């Protein structure tokens, strides 16, 4: 079964950029819709962004709209999250998730069936 594997996290100063990658392990992301979620210490996991299988549909949380961009390369079985203008409130563990679903409720974590182990993003002020 396919397993997402995240990479690219790290420490960055406020205003900086990072690009996270999510690669498929043990299978492919063929037909899967993909999402990024994040969880800060003491907070619940929250939706960040979503991309459909064909990349034609993307959705963003209001808090990241205009700063983050999700994309995917289906030939490489990889999903990317470009994060610009990072702020300390973006500090969290970022998780990549996959699902085969009807395209609705993309912001609900329980609708995803495959999860990565997470990658830490820390933004210093």
Order of alpha helices (4+ residues) and beta strands (2+ residues): beta-beta-beta-beta-beta-beta-beta-beta-beta-beta-beta
